Amino acid sequence: MANLPAYYRIEDEESFTDFQNALEDYAPRIAHLLSALRQKPGDSALLGELMRLLHTIKGDAGLCRLGFVAPLLHGMEEVLVRVRSGELLFSYNIEQVLFLALDRLELLMQTLELHSEAMLADFHLLCHELAQVAQTPPAALDGAIAHLIETVTGYKPVVPYQADAEAAALSASQRDDLRLFHQLAMQFEQRSLLFQGRTERNLLLARACNEAAGFAVNPLQLEAAIYLHDLGMMFLPEALWLKQGRLSEEERAQLVHHPQWGAELLARMAGWEEAALMVRQHHERLDGKGYPAGLGGDSICDGARLIAIVDAFEAVILKHSQRQQARSLLRAVAELNACESQFDRRWIGHFNAVVHQRIASGEGLPHIR
């Protein structure tokens, strides 16, 4: 790595634009194929198409004088060659490391487009670590991937949560509880046309962000918390829910109690303690300026940090609609990203990745109709 350049500067704008346009065309299909392969890890047609696309991008990079891209794509290809040979089984961990490589390639292209040059140290580090993963024996592969992710992102990856196994072990009592929680959420939605569909929107986004984080939060507990996080609002005047502009001190004093009311219901039901904590803390902020307890930093549980982002995203979309402004997905995302002291940057990263992936795949989000 010592002989590699520290920077890359665009020397041929036309060639760079050609490559960037091609990558924008290929990236959504690559993302789709990675997701599809995890569902069907033995599908040779999916694997073959994925490898052809990566090989094409590597060739385009050479033609467009972007040779520094080749080591990354070569590392991705080498991993997939071992999958095709049967030496490796395409897994969640392999999917995640290839997604990370694709995201970092796109991010580098965006940086170059905006600034005409970019520091390459982090990119070269990713290429180096990926080359190591590509040569790692199968028994040590998960550890090598974990090392790569932590080295490149600064975060330890979370062991994937076995959602299917948990669902199979779900008791009749838990199923009944979840049905009750869902019914209560539907009752809340019926109080205003503006709220209809919010539960499914929030659940879709929370689940996707949690999966992107390697299921850092228990999915069943998260589902229950999504259903009930705003249940306490039903005990407040409807005019308070929909008020535009600043709240008075009296109105704020009423509002700060609603997380506790939902949490107390969950806390009285055996087995939902984690969900109760998420509900109680979902309006706390990292800077300690939230409510009801004014918690900050590590005192706030992961699930509450995630729900805070999902809930705020829904609120921003609602705010735009009340002001009769165009409900722009990118505007709402940008508004959340600007709240640096309010939200957990790690969860914002997963949120951004989910939005990006859904736009790229054509799925979109139901928040924008």
C-alpha positions as CSV (number, residue, x, y, z in Angstrom):
1,M,0.0,0.0,0.0
2,A,3.0,2.3,0.5
3,N,3.3,3.1,-3.3
4,L,-0.3,3.9,-3.8
5,P,-1.3,7.6,-4.2
6,A,-2.8,9.5,-1.3
7,Y,-5.1,11.4,-3.5
8,Y,-6.8,11.0,-6.8
9,R,-7.7,13.9,-9.0
10,I,-10.0,13.8,-12.0
11,E,-8.0,14.3,-15.1
12,D,-10.5,13.4,-17.8
13,E,-14.0,14.8,-16.9
14,E,-15.7,13.0,-19.8
15,S,-14.3,9.6,-18.9
16,F,-15.2,10.1,-15.2
17,T,-18.7,11.0,-16.1
18,D,-19.1,8.0,-18.3
19,F,-18.0,5.7,-15.5
20,Q,-20.2,7.4,-12.9
21,N,-23.2,7.1,-15.2
22,A,-22.5,3.4,-15.8
23,L,-22.1,2.8,-12.0
24,E,-25.4,4.5,-11.3
25,D,-27.0,2.1,-13.8
26,Y,-25.3,-1.0,-12.4
27,A,-25.4,-0.3,-8.6
28,P,-29.2,-0.8,-8.1
29,R,-29.0,-4.2,-9.9
30,I,-26.0,-5.3,-7.9
31,A,-27.8,-4.4,-4.6
32,H,-30.8,-6.4,-5.7
33,L,-28.7,-9.4,-6.7
34,L,-26.9,-9.3,-3.3
35,S,-30.2,-9.4,-1.5
36,A,-31.6,-12.1,-3.7
37,L,-28.6,-14.3,-3.3
38,R,-29.0,-14.3,0.5
39,Q,-32.5,-15.7,0.0
40,K,-31.2,-18.2,-2.7
41,P,-27.5,-18.7,-1.9
42,G,-27.2,-21.5,-4.4
43,D,-28.7,-19.7,-7.4
44,S,-26.0,-19.9,-10.1
45,A,-27.8,-17.5,-12.4
46,L,-28.0,-14.8,-9.8
47,L,-24.3,-15.3,-8.9
48,G,-23.3,-15.4,-12.5
49,E,-25.0,-12.1,-13.3
50,L,-23.5,-10.4,-10.2
51,M,-20.0,-11.5,-11.2
52,R,-20.5,-10.3,-14.8
53,L,-21.6,-6.9,-13.6
54,L,-18.6,-6.5,-11.3
55,H,-16.3,-7.6,-14.1
56,T,-17.9,-5.0,-16.4
57,I,-17.5,-2.2,-13.9
58,K,-13.8,-3.2,-13.4
59,G,-13.3,-3.0,-17.2
60,D,-15.0,0.3,-17.4
61,A,-12.8,1.7,-14.6
62,G,-9.7,0.8,-16.6
63,L,-11.0,2.4,-19.8
64,C,-12.0,5.5,-17.9
65,R,-8.6,5.9,-16.3
66,L,-9.9,5.0,-12.8
67,G,-7.4,2.2,-12.1
68,F,-7.5,2.7,-8.3
69,V,-11.0,1.2,-8.4
70,A,-9.8,-2.1,-9.7
71,P,-8.4,-3.6,-6.4
72,L,-11.8,-3.2,-4.7
73,L,-13.7,-4.8,-7.5
74,H,-11.1,-7.6,-7.8
75,G,-11.5,-8.3,-4.1
76,M,-15.3,-8.6,-4.5
77,E,-14.9,-10.9,-7.5
78,E,-12.4,-13.1,-5.6
79,V,-14.9,-13.7,-2.8
80,L,-17.6,-14.6,-5.3
81,V,-15.3,-16.9,-7.2
82,R,-15.0,-18.9,-3.9
83,V,-18.7,-18.9,-3.5
84,R,-19.2,-20.2,-7.1
85,S,-16.7,-23.0,-6.5
86,G,-18.6,-24.1,-3.4
87,E,-15.7,-23.3,-1.1
88,L,-17.9,-20.6,0.6
89,L,-21.6,-20.4,1.2
90,F,-23.1,-17.0,0.4
91,S,-24.1,-15.7,3.8
92,Y,-25.3,-12.6,5.7
93,N,-21.7,-11.6,6.5
94,I,-20.6,-11.9,2.8
95,E,-23.6,-9.9,1.7
96,Q,-22.8,-7.1,4.2
97,V,-19.2,-6.8,3.3
98,L,-20.0,-6.6,-0.4
99,F,-22.7,-4.0,0.3
100,L,-20.1,-2.0,2.3
101,A,-17.7,-2.2,-0.7
102,L,-20.4,-1.1,-3.1
103,D,-21.5,1.8,-0.9
104,R,-17.9,3.1,-0.4
105,L,-17.3,3.0,-4.2
106,E,-20.4,5.1,-4.8
107,L,-19.5,7.4,-2.0
108,L,-16.0,7.9,-3.5
109,M,-17.5,8.7,-6.9
110,Q,-19.8,11.3,-5.3
111,T,-16.8,12.9,-3.4
112,L,-14.8,13.1,-6.6
113,E,-17.8,14.6,-8.5
114,L,-18.1,17.4,-5.9
115,H,-14.5,18.1,-5.2
116,S,-12.6,16.8,-8.3
117,E,-10.2,15.0,-5.9
118,A,-10.5,12.7,-2.9
119,M,-8.3,11.3,-0.2
120,L,-7.9,7.6,-0.8
121,A,-6.4,6.3,2.4
122,D,-9.7,4.9,3.7
123,F,-10.5,3.5,0.3
124,H,-7.1,1.8,0.0
125,L,-7.6,0.4,3.6
126,L,-10.9,-1.2,2.5
127,C,-9.2,-2.7,-0.6
128,H,-6.5,-4.1,1.5
129,E,-8.8,-5.6,4.1
130,L,-11.1,-7.0,1.4
131,A,-8.1,-8.7,-0.3
132,Q,-7.3,-10.3,3.1
133,V,-10.9,-11.5,3.4
134,A,-10.8,-13.0,-0.1
135,Q,-7.8,-15.2,1.0
136,T,-9.1,-16.2,4.4
137,P,-9.9,-19.9,5.1
138,P,-13.7,-20.6,5.5
139,A,-13.5,-21.4,9.2
140,A,-12.0,-17.9,9.9
141,L,-14.0,-15.9,7.4
142,D,-16.6,-14.5,9.8
143,G,-13.8,-13.2,12.1
144,A,-12.0,-11.6,9.1
145,I,-15.2,-9.9,7.9
146,A,-15.9,-8.6,11.4
147,H,-12.4,-7.2,11.5
148,L,-12.8,-5.6,8.2
149,I,-16.1,-3.9,9.2
150,E,-14.7,-2.6,12.5
151,T,-11.5,-1.4,10.8
152,V,-13.3,0.5,8.1
153,T,-16.4,1.8,9.9
154,G,-15.2,2.0,13.5
155,Y,-18.1,-0.2,14.7
156,K,-18.2,-3.8,15.8
157,P,-20.7,-5.7,13.7
158,V,-23.6,-7.3,15.5
159,V,-24.3,-11.0,15.2
160,P,-27.4,-11.4,13.0
161,Y,-30.5,-12.0,15.0
162,Q,-32.3,-15.2,14.1
163,A,-35.7,-13.8,13.4
164,D,-37.1,-17.0,11.9
165,A,-36.1,-19.1,14.9
166,E,-37.6,-16.5,17.2
167,A,-40.8,-16.4,15.3
168,A,-41.1,-20.2,15.5
169,A,-40.7,-20.0,19.2
170,L,-43.2,-17.3,19.6
171,S,-45.8,-18.3,22.2
172,A,-49.5,-18.1,21.8
173,S,-49.5,-15.5,24.5
174,Q,-47.0,-13.3,22.7
175,R,-49.0,-13.6,19.5
176,D,-52.1,-12.5,21.3
177,D,-50.2,-9.6,22.9
178,L,-48.9,-8.4,19.5
179,R,-52.4,-8.6,18.0
180,L,-53.6,-6.4,20.9
181,F,-50.8,-3.9,20.4
182,H,-51.5,-3.7,16.7
183,Q,-55.2,-3.1,17.4
184,L,-54.4,-0.3,19.8
185,A,-52.1,1.3,17.1
186,M,-54.9,1.1,14.6
187,Q,-57.3,2.8,17.1
188,F,-54.8,5.6,17.4
189,E,-54.5,5.9,13.6
190,Q,-58.3,6.3,13.3
191,R,-58.2,9.5,15.3
192,S,-56.9,11.5,12.3
193,L,-56.7,11.0,8.5
194,L,-53.1,12.3,8.8
195,F,-52.1,9.3,10.9
196,Q,-53.5,6.5,8.8
197,G,-50.9,4.1,7.6
198,R,-48.2,5.5,10.0
199,T,-47.9,2.2,11.9
200,E,-47.0,0.2,8.8
201,R,-44.7,3.0,7.5
202,N,-42.8,3.1,10.9
203,L,-42.6,-0.7,11.1
204,L,-41.3,-1.1,7.6
205,L,-38.5,1.5,8.2
206,A,-37.6,0.4,11.7
207,R,-37.3,-3.3,10.5
208,A,-35.2,-2.3,7.6
209,C,-32.8,-0.2,9.7
210,N,-32.6,-2.9,12.3
211,E,-31.7,-5.5,9.7
212,A,-29.1,-3.1,8.2
213,A,-27.6,-2.9,11.8
214,G,-27.4,-6.7,12.0
215,F,-30.5,-7.0,14.2
216,A,-29.0,-5.0,17.0
217,V,-32.5,-4.8,18.6
218,N,-34.7,-7.7,19.3
219,P,-37.2,-7.6,16.4
220,L,-40.3,-8.7,18.4
221,Q,-39.6,-6.1,21.1
222,L,-39.1,-3.5,18.4
223,E,-42.4,-4.4,16.8
224,A,-44.2,-4.1,20.0
225,A,-42.6,-0.7,20.8
226,I,-43.4,0.6,17.3
227,Y,-47.1,-0.3,17.9
228,L,-47.3,1.4,21.3
229,H,-44.7,4.2,21.3
230,D,-47.3,6.9,20.8
231,L,-50.2,5.2,22.6
232,G,-50.1,7.8,25.3
233,M,-51.0,10.5,22.8
234,M,-54.6,9.1,22.9
235,F,-55.0,10.6,26.4
236,L,-54.1,14.1,25.2
237,P,-56.3,16.6,23.4
238,E,-56.3,16.1,19.7
239,A,-55.6,19.8,19.1
240,L,-52.2,19.2,20.8
241,W,-51.2,16.4,18.4
242,L,-51.7,18.5,15.3
243,K,-50.6,22.0,16.4
244,Q,-48.3,23.8,14.1
245,G,-45.6,26.0,15.5
246,R,-44.2,26.2,19.1
247,L,-46.0,24.6,22.0
248,S,-46.7,26.6,25.1
249,E,-45.1,25.6,28.4
250,E,-48.4,24.1,29.5
251,E,-48.8,22.1,26.3
252,R,-45.3,20.8,26.6
253,A,-45.9,19.8,30.2
254,Q,-48.8,17.6,29.0
255,L,-46.9,16.2,26.0
256,V,-43.9,14.9,28.0
257,H,-46.0,12.3,29.8
258,H,-47.1,10.3,26.8
259,P,-44.1,8.0,26.5
260,Q,-44.6,6.9,30.1
261,W,-48.2,5.9,29.6
262,G,-47.4,3.5,26.8
263,A,-44.4,2.2,28.6
264,E,-46.4,1.5,31.7
265,L,-48.9,-0.7,29.8
266,L,-46.0,-2.8,28.4
267,A,-44.2,-3.0,31.7
268,R,-47.3,-4.6,33.3
269,M,-47.2,-7.4,30.7
270,A,-44.7,-10.2,31.2
271,G,-42.0,-10.5,28.5
272,W,-42.2,-7.0,27.1
273,E,-39.7,-5.2,29.3
274,E,-37.3,-4.3,26.5
275,A,-40.2,-2.8,24.5
276,A,-41.3,-0.8,27.5
277,L,-37.9,0.7,27.8
278,M,-37.8,1.7,24.1
279,V,-41.2,3.4,24.4
280,R,-40.3,5.2,27.6
281,Q,-37.0,6.6,26.1
282,H,-38.0,7.2,22.4
283,H,-38.1,11.0,23.0
284,E,-34.8,11.2,24.9
285,R,-31.9,12.9,23.0
286,L,-28.2,12.2,23.0
287,D,-27.6,15.8,24.2
288,G,-29.8,15.3,27.2
289,K,-32.5,17.7,26.1
290,G,-35.2,15.2,25.5
291,Y,-38.0,13.9,27.7
292,P,-39.4,12.6,30.0
293,A,-36.2,11.9,32.0
294,G,-33.6,14.1,30.3
295,L,-31.4,11.1,29.6
296,G,-28.4,11.4,27.3
297,G,-25.6,9.4,25.7
298,D,-25.3,5.7,26.6
299,S,-28.2,6.0,29.0
300,I,-30.6,5.6,26.0
301,C,-31.2,2.1,24.7
302,D,-30.5,1.2,21.1
303,G,-34.2,0.5,20.3
304,A,-35.2,4.0,21.5
305,R,-32.5,5.6,19.4
306,L,-33.8,3.9,16.4
307,I,-37.5,4.7,17.1
308,A,-36.5,8.3,17.7
309,I,-35.3,8.5,14.0
310,V,-38.2,6.7,12.5
311,D,-40.7,8.8,14.6
312,A,-39.0,12.0,13.6
313,F,-39.0,11.1,9.9
314,E,-42.8,10.5,10.0
315,A,-43.2,13.9,11.9
316,V,-41.1,15.8,9.3
317,I,-43.2,14.4,6.4
318,L,-46.4,15.3,8.3
319,K,-45.1,18.8,9.0
320,H,-44.4,19.4,5.3
321,S,-47.9,18.2,4.4
322,Q,-49.5,20.5,6.9
323,R,-47.6,23.4,5.5
324,Q,-48.8,22.4,2.0
325,Q,-45.2,21.9,0.9
326,A,-44.1,19.2,-1.5
327,R,-43.2,16.2,0.6
328,S,-39.7,15.6,-0.6
329,L,-38.0,12.4,0.7
330,L,-34.5,13.9,0.3
331,R,-35.6,17.1,2.2
332,A,-36.9,15.0,5.1
333,V,-33.7,12.9,5.1
334,A,-31.5,16.0,5.0
335,E,-33.5,17.5,7.9
336,L,-32.8,14.5,10.2
337,N,-29.1,14.4,9.2
338,A,-28.7,18.0,10.2
339,C,-29.8,17.2,13.8
340,E,-26.3,16.1,14.9
341,S,-26.9,16.5,18.7
342,Q,-30.2,14.8,18.7
343,F,-29.8,11.4,16.9
344,D,-27.3,8.5,17.1
345,R,-25.0,8.9,14.1
346,R,-24.6,5.1,13.8
347,W,-28.4,4.7,13.4
348,I,-28.6,7.7,11.1
349,G,-26.0,5.9,9.0
350,H,-28.2,2.8,8.8
351,F,-31.3,5.0,8.1
352,N,-29.5,6.7,5.2
353,A,-28.4,3.3,3.8
354,V,-31.9,2.0,3.9
355,V,-33.3,5.0,2.1
356,H,-30.6,4.9,-0.5
357,Q,-31.1,1.2,-1.1
358,R,-34.9,1.5,-1.4
359,I,-34.6,4.4,-3.9
360,A,-31.9,2.6,-5.9
361,S,-34.0,-0.6,-6.1
362,G,-37.1,1.3,-7.2
363,E,-39.0,0.2,-4.0
364,G,-39.1,3.7,-2.5
365,L,-40.8,4.4,0.8
366,P,-44.6,4.7,1.4
367,H,-44.1,8.0,3.3
368,I,-43.9,9.7,-0.1
369,R,-47.1,9.1,-2.2
